């Protein structure tokens, strides 16, 4: 893994030990380029087990990545299998979607702003999640910021979380640069032990 980002391997191991489903990002080139002008997009595809996770090989940035040969058999968080959920489309619509998305970032602020790596993969993914709410497919549920407030057992779901080293969080009143297309996080977990939750 690249230095400068919080390691998440233990989170993945813990999730599997609790019987949770774990999805990881996979970025690929679009052919042809999408109508939004994007050359590449990110999908969230399922891992099968902790052994599957531990077998991932690092990509050119050192990030453990899925083997391209396995993509068509991996569940897509939007439903179906593989990229864009096109392989073996799923007919099941009742499964819950993503409960938590842990996002990377270069810098954060205490107003829950996030400065990503500049490609907009996560922001575009969140936009797709928002747009998918009208679909009958399996929906990745996200935060109150993206959708109307969602309660389960009278508890608000805080779904977009970031792990940050203390040095990555700007002190108030400083803010990371953000535009309309930039989604904030709901929970910011700092290396100094603070857990900040957006109200």
Protein Blocks (a to p, Z undefined) as FASTA:
>chain_A
ZZhiacfklmmmmmmmnopacddddddddddddfkopabdcdddddfbfklmmmpccdfk
opacddfklmmmpccfkgpehehhlgopafbfkbccdfbdcdddfbdcfkopacdehnom
mmmmmmmmmmmmmpmbdcddddfklmccddeehiacdfbdcdddfklpccdfbdcdddfk
lccdfbdcdfkopacddZZ
